[in-house]
Every structure is written in C-alpha cells, then in structure tokens.
Amino acid sequence: MSEVEITDGRRARRSASRDKIVTAFLALVRDGALEPGAHAVAERAGVSPRTVFRCFEDLEALYRELTAVVHAEFLPRARLDLNTSDRAERLERMLKNRAAMFSDLEPFRLATERHRHRFTSLAEDSAFLVTMERKRLSIVVNPDEAMEADSFEALNAATSFDFWRRLRIEQGLSKAQAARVMAAAARAIYAAAPDPGPVHDEGGVR
C-alpha cells in the first residue's frame, strides 16, 4: 500500500469518526443532556475519548459543528406560505410554525446558551438567531412597515425563543401550554394595536 493510500485511509477514518462524534453529540443534546462530556459522547459514538479529543481540539469546535447542523435543519423550516394579505392569518401561521420549531429546537438552544458567554462563536450564533427571529416576524406581519413600532416590538418579544424559554423553564409549562400562552400573548398584543389593514406585499412562500 502506498503512502498516499495510507494517508487517504487515515483521513477517511478520521472523517468517519468526526461524523459519528457529531451525530452522538446531537443525539445526547436532543435527549436532554445540556452538557454532554467527552466520555458520554465517546460511548454514544462507539469511539474512545482520545478519538474525541483528536477530532475536536476543544469543546467550542464541537459546538460549532452542532450549530451548523441545527442551522441546516431548522432555518428552512422557518419559511412559510404567505399567500394571503390578511395580517392576522399570517401571524397565526407563524405562531403555529414557531411553536413547533421552538419545541424541537429547545434542547439545542438551551445547550448552546449555557456556553455562549465562554465561546465567541456561540455568542455570535445566539445574536444571529435573535436577529433572524425578528426578521422573520417582520416578513410575516410587517413587510410594509405599516404596524405601529411599539406594537411590533412587543410582538417580537412575545414570539421570541427567550419568551418560550421563560414559559418552559422559569414557569414550568408543558410545550403544549407554552404554545398556547405564546399565541395568546401575541394575539392580545396584535388585537390591542392600531389596525394596520391588510399587508401590502406580494406574498408567496417566504
């Protein structure tokens, strides 16, 4: 066997090990482990703890892999069919979508937020997700900027993951109850705001 073939074989094994480790790390987090240790990851992946440290130089590198996978899975799910100018109906579609997303995304967000003050990449990702939440809300209910500013900001707070986390963690609500409470808060804010009328936007899937 040539040196090139040996090198290629090592790279292939390293790549396979990395994939196993990331898959195991994701599975542990999805199962509710907020801070999976190297030994737990190694056991789940079927590799040695030494392999985990060889494939990932530090914990932040592993969390970067986690955020990349989470983005690939969840960002496409934020797209909605907005083929209506009825602002309230568009809000309802977003509320249903967001509750389902937050329910599935919850363990990953809770896990990464534990380390965002330690790792720059996680702090940046957290800021990115907050920005994306606001951007998506604007696309859904305020693409024409017709809503009163304070009402929009209140709606942004009530439909955020931070609000969902408070309902789930601090207030101890079930996922179903948290979804109902988030929707009730958003509807109350929208109903109390000056009526901006129908959305002046082309609609479609966005």
C-alpha positions in Angstrom: 0.0 0.0 0.0 1.4 3.4 -1.0 1.9 6.3 1.4 -0.9 8.2 -0.4 -3.3 5.3 0.1 -2.4 5.1 3.8 -2.9 8.8 4.2 -6.2 8.7 2.4 -7.3 5.8 4.6 -6.5 7.8 7.8 -8.4 10.8 6.5 -11.4 8.7 5.7 -11.3 7.1 9.2 -10.9 10.5 10.8 -13.8 11.9 8.8 -16.0 8.9 9.7 -15.1 9.3 13.4 -16.0 13.0 13.3 -19.3 12.2 11.8 -20.0 9.6 14.5 -19.0 12.0 17.2 -21.2 14.9 15.9 -24.1 12.5 15.5 -23.7 11.2 19.0 -23.3 14.7 20.4 -26.5 15.8 18.7 -28.4 12.7 19.9 -27.3 13.4 23.5 -28.4 17.0 23.4 -31.7 16.1 21.7 -32.3 13.6 24.5 -31.9 16.5 27.0 -28.2 16.4 28.0 -27.3 20.1 28.3 -23.5 19.5 28.8 -22.5 16.1 27.4 -19.0 15.2 28.4 -16.3 13.7 26.2 -16.7 10.2 27.8 -20.5 10.2 27.2 -20.1 11.4 23.6 -17.4 8.7 23.0 -19.5 6.0 24.5 -22.5 7.0 22.3 -20.4 7.3 19.2 -18.6 4.0 19.8 -15.1 5.6 19.8 -12.5 6.3 22.5 -12.4 9.6 24.5 -9.0 10.1 22.9 -10.6 10.0 19.5 -13.0 12.7 20.5 -10.1 15.0 21.6 -8.1 14.1 18.5 -11.0 15.0 16.1 -12.0 18.2 18.0 -9.4 20.4 19.5 -11.8 21.8 22.1 -15.4 21.9 23.2 -16.2 25.0 21.2 -15.2 23.2 17.9 -17.8 20.5 18.7 -20.4 23.1 19.5 -19.7 24.8 16.1 -20.5 21.6 14.4 -23.7 21.4 16.4 -24.8 24.9 15.4 -24.0 24.2 11.7 -26.2 21.1 11.8 -29.0 22.9 13.6 -29.0 25.7 11.1 -29.2 23.3 8.2 -32.2 21.6 9.9 -34.2 24.5 11.3 -33.6 27.6 9.1 -35.5 26.1 6.2 -38.4 25.3 8.5 -39.0 29.0 9.2 -40.2 29.5 5.6 -44.0 30.0 5.4 -46.7 30.1 2.8 -47.8 33.7 3.0 -50.2 33.8 0.0 -52.6 36.0 1.9 -52.7 39.7 2.7 -54.6 39.0 6.0 -52.1 40.1 8.6 -53.8 38.2 11.4 -53.9 35.0 9.4 -50.2 35.4 8.6 -49.5 35.8 12.3 -51.4 32.6 13.1 -49.4 30.6 10.5 -46.2 31.9 12.1 -47.3 31.1 15.6 -48.1 27.5 14.7 -44.7 27.2 12.8 -42.7 28.8 15.6 -44.2 26.8 18.4 -43.3 23.6 16.5 -39.8 24.8 15.8 -39.1 26.0 19.3 -40.4 22.7 20.7 -37.8 20.8 18.6 -35.1 23.4 18.8 -35.4 23.8 22.5 -32.7 21.3 23.7 -30.1 22.7 21.3 -30.7 26.3 22.2 -30.6 25.5 25.9 -27.4 23.6 25.5 -25.6 26.2 23.5 -26.8 29.1 25.6 -25.0 27.5 28.6 -21.7 28.2 26.9 -22.4 31.4 24.9 -20.5 33.6 27.5 -17.5 31.3 27.2 -17.4 30.8 23.4 -17.4 33.7 20.9 -18.9 31.5 18.2 -21.9 30.6 20.3 -22.5 34.3 21.4 -22.4 35.2 17.7 -24.8 32.4 16.8 -27.2 33.5 19.6 -27.2 37.0 18.2 -27.8 35.7 14.7 -30.8 33.6 15.8 -32.3 36.6 17.6 -31.9 38.7 14.5 -33.4 36.0 12.3 -36.5 35.7 14.6 -37.1 39.5 14.3 -36.5 39.4 10.5 -38.9 36.5 10.0 -41.6 38.3 12.1 -41.2 41.4 10.0 -41.5 39.4 6.8 -44.7 37.8 8.1 -46.6 40.7 9.7 -44.8 43.9 8.8 -43.1 43.7 5.4 -44.7 47.1 4.5 -43.8 48.7 7.9 -47.4 49.6 8.5 -47.5 48.3 12.1 -47.1 50.7 14.9 -43.5 50.4 16.1 -44.1 49.7 19.8 -46.7 47.0 19.0 -44.3 45.3 16.6 -41.5 45.3 19.3 -43.9 43.9 21.8 -44.9 41.2 19.3 -41.3 40.5 18.7 -40.7 39.9 22.4 -43.8 37.7 22.8 -42.9 35.4 19.9 -39.2 35.0 20.7 -37.3 31.9 22.0 -36.4 33.9 25.1 -40.2 34.2 25.9 -40.6 30.5 25.1 -37.7 29.6 27.4 -39.3 31.6 30.2 -42.6 29.8 29.8 -40.9 26.4 29.7 -38.1 26.8 32.2 -39.0 29.5 34.7 -42.7 29.0 34.6 -42.5 25.2 34.1 -45.2 25.0 31.4 -45.5 22.0 29.1 -44.7 22.5 25.4 -48.4 22.5 24.5 -49.3 25.0 27.2 -46.3 27.2 26.3 -47.5 27.2 22.7 -51.0 28.3 23.8 -49.7 31.0 26.1 -47.3 32.4 23.5 -50.1 32.5 20.9 -52.5 34.2 23.5 -49.9 36.9 24.2 -49.2 37.5 20.6 -52.9 37.7 19.7 -53.6 40.1 22.6 -50.7 42.4 21.5 -51.9 42.4 17.9 -55.5 43.0 18.8 -54.6 45.9 21.0 -52.5 47.6 18.3 -53.9 50.1 15.8 -55.3 48.2 12.8 -52.7 48.4 10.0 -55.0 46.8 7.5 -54.0 44.1 5.0 -50.4 43.5 4.1 -49.2 45.3 1.0 -46.9 42.6 -0.1 -46.6 40.1 -2.9 -46.9 37.1 -0.6 -45.9 33.6 -1.6 -43.6 31.2 0.2 -41.0 33.2 2.3 
